[in-house]
Amino acid sequence: MRRPQRGILCAGCPHRAAYIALKDASRRCRGRVICGDAGCPAVGELPPAAATCPGGAERLLPRYRVAVPDGGTSEHPAVETCIHIVPDTELAADGAVERLAGLAAEGRTTVLAVLASSRDFLARERIEWLGGRALALGASDVAVLDPFDTERCREVLCAQLGQPGVHGAVFASPCAQLQRGGRDLEPVEVDRYMCVGCHRCYQITGCPALSFEPPAYLVDPEACAGCDLCCGFCRTQVIYSPRSRLDAATRRRIRYAAAETGPDA
C-alpha cells in the first residue's frame, strides 16, 4: 500500500466508500447538495466530489466544489436535501457544536455524515461518542454504518433521506493506512481475458489502484488495500477478491483487526 498523496484519497479509503454510498442513496433527491470535507490530516481538506475524481482535488472542476448552503432558517431551509460531511476529528474538536449548529437551516432534510476512520475512533465507545455529538447538534436519529456494506448503507440512508429533519450517519471503518500489513487484506485481481473495459469500476470509485491498459483494467497490487469496493461495481464480475466468500461483518472485523495491529497513520 502506498503512502498518502495530498488531495487524493488512498486506495481503500473508507471516505471514498462513504461518499459513494451517500451519492447513491440521494441520487433521486430534489435539490441535493453534498458538501463539507471528505479529507483527513494526511491528504488535506477535500471537497466530497474529489473522493471519486481521478486525480483528486487538483483535477476537480470548480462546479463540483459545493459550499455549505447558507441563508436558510430552520423554518425555511436553504435547500431541499443537504448532506454535510465531516471527518471525526472535526466533529470532536473544540467548538464543533457551535460551528455546526445550523444544520437544520441547511436542508429540509439534512444528513450529518461523520467519517470515523482515525486511530482515536477505532473503539466502539468512541464511535458511539461521535454519535452523541451528532445528537447534540439536533439529529433525531444516528446510525452507525460500515461504508463498505453498500446494501445496508443504501437501506438506512434512503430511510433517513425520506424524512424531513436532521439525521446522523457515522461511517465507521479504519483508515486504509492503519491497515498496512494486514495479512488478510491481499489485493484483488482483474481477469484481463474477461474484462470488457467498460470503465464502470473506475468511473464510480476513482480508485488510484485501478488503471486502464487496453483492452482491460489492471489492479496495482502495491497500491490496492483489499477493500473490495470495486468488486461490487464490476458489471461482468471479473474483479476477484480473496475475501469473496466472506460476509460484510467478517470483512469489517478483518479491517479493524489489521488496524489494531498496524502502523500509525
N, C-alpha and C positions, 0 to 999 in steps of 0.2 A: 504494500500500500504506500502510495506516495504522500509526501508531506503537503500540508495545505498551501494553496495559492491565494493571494489576495484577490477578492472579488469573484471567486469561483468556488462553489460548494464541492467538497470532496466526493469522490465515488463512495457510495454507501451512506451518504449523509442523510440522517432522518429528517432534516429540514426540507430536503427535496421531496421526500415521500409525503410529508405533511402538506406541502403546497399543492402537490398533485391531487391529494385527497380532497382538499378544500376547493380547488378549482373544479374538480369533477362534480362534487356534491352541489355546487352553487351554479352550475352552468346554465340552468334554466331560470335562475332568479332574476327578476327585473331590476334594473338599476344597480347591478352588483359592483362593489368596489372591494378589491383586495389590496390592503395597504399595510404599512408597518415595516418591520425589519426582520428578514429571514436569515440574517447572518449570524456570526459568532465572533468571539475575540480573535480567532485565528485568521478568518477570511475577511473580517471587517463588516461594517453595516452593508446590508444587501437588500435592494428592492425585491419584494416577493417574486415578481416575474423573472428576475435574474436566476432564480433557483433552477429553472429548466432551460435557460438561454445558453446555447452553445457559445462559449467564450465568456460567459458570466456577465458581470455588471458593465464591463467595458464595452461589450457589444450590444447591450440592451438599448433599444430605440427609446427616445425620450418619451413617447406617448405611453410607454408601459411603466414609467416611473410615477406611480399614482400616490398623491398626497392623502393624508388622513382627512376625511371630509370635515369641514368646519362650517360655521354659520347656522347650524341647526340647534334645536332645543329638544328636550325630552318629549314635548307635546308635538313638535313639528321637526322631526329629524332631518338631517341634511340629505340622506339618500334612502332608498328602499332597503338595500341589503349591504351591510358593511362587514367585512372580515378583517379584523385588526390583529396582525401577527406580532407577537413579542417574544424575544428569547427569554429563557428562565432568569438570566442574570438581570435583565431589565425589570422584570416584574418583582424580583427580590430586592432590588436596590432601594435605598432610602428615597423617599419622596415619590415612589411609583404610584401609590394610591392617589396622590394629588395630581400627578401628570396624566393619569388615565381615568380621571373622574368623569370625563364627558362621554363615556361610551354610549349611553342612552341617547345622546343627541347626534351620534354619528349615523345611525341607521334605524329604520323602523324595526328591523331585525339585525342585531349585531352579535357576531361571534368573536369573543376574545380567544384567539388561538395561541396557546403558550407552548413554546418549543423547549421541552425539558430533556436536555441531552448532555449537559456538562457533568463533570465528576461530582459536584456538590449535590446533584439531584438524581443520583442513581437509586437511593434507598426509597422504599415505598412511602415512608412517613414524610420525606422531603417533597416527594411528588404531590402528596395529599396537602402539604402545606401550601404549595403553589395553587392548588385548587381552592384553598381557603382564602388566598389573596384575591382570586377571581370573584369569589362570593362577596368579599368585602367591597368590590368595585360595582356591585349591583347585579351580578349574574344570578339568574333564578335557578340555574342548574349548572353543574360542571361534570363533564365526562372525561375520564382518563382513557386515552386511546393509544394503541400501538400503530404508528403511522404506516407500518409495512403490512398491517392486516387490512387490506383495502376494502374488503366486503363489510367488515364491522364499522370501519370509518364511514363508509357511504351510508350505512343504515342510521347511525347515530347523528351524523351531520345533517342529513336530509330531514330528520325529525326536528332538529334544532332550528334549521333554516325555515321550516314550515310554521314556526310560532313566533309572533312578534315579541320584542323584548331583548334583553341581554342574556347571552348564554356563554358558557366557558367550555373550552375543549383543551385539555392538556395532552399534548402529543409526547409520550414518554418512550424514548429509546436512546441508548447511549451514543455519543459521538463516535463516528467511524474511527477517528484517530485513537480513541481509547481502546479500541478492539484490535489494534495491530498485534499480530502474532497469535490470534485466536485459532486454535488447531482445527476447529470445526467450521471455519469460515473460508474454505477453499473457493477460488474463483469459479464463476460459471464459464461455460463454453458454448460457442455457436457452431452448429453443424453447417459448414460453409457449402456443402453439397445441396442442402435442403433450403437454406436461406434464400428468399426471393428478393431481397434487397428493397423491401417496401418502406424502410426507414422509420417505421412506427415506433420501435423501441427507443430510437434516438430522438425522434420528434417529440415524444411525450416526456421522456426523462431528462434529456440533455446530459446524460451521464458521461463524464470525461474518460471513463474506461472503455467506452464504445467508440469504434471508428469504422467508416465505410471504406473498404478496399475492394473495388469492383471485382466480381459481381456480388459480393456479400459482405456482411459485417464481421468484425473481429472484436474480441474482448482482450484488452491488455491485462494479462494475469498479474502484472506488477502493480496495477492501479486498482483492480477490482477488489472490493471489500466483502464480497459474498453476501450482499443484502438481498439479492434475488428480485429486486424491484422490476428490472427489465423483463424477467421471465413472464410476468403476468400480462405484459403488453405485446408479446410476440404473437401475431395472428396465426402463424404456421407452427407455433410451439416447437421451435428448433433451438431455443436457448436452454441449455440443460444445466441444472443445478445439482450438486451432490446432496442437497437437502430437499429434493423434490418430494420425498415421501413423508416429510415431517409436517406437522400441523403448525399453525401460526403461534400457538402458545409455546411449543417446543423451540421454534426458531427464536422466539423472544428470549427464552431462558438462555439459549446459546450466546446471544449477543450480550446479555448482562453478565454472564459468566466470564466472557472474554474481556469485558470492560473492567470487571473487578480485579482481574489479574494482569491487565495490560499496562502499558506505559502511560505516563501523564501526557495530556494534550494541551 
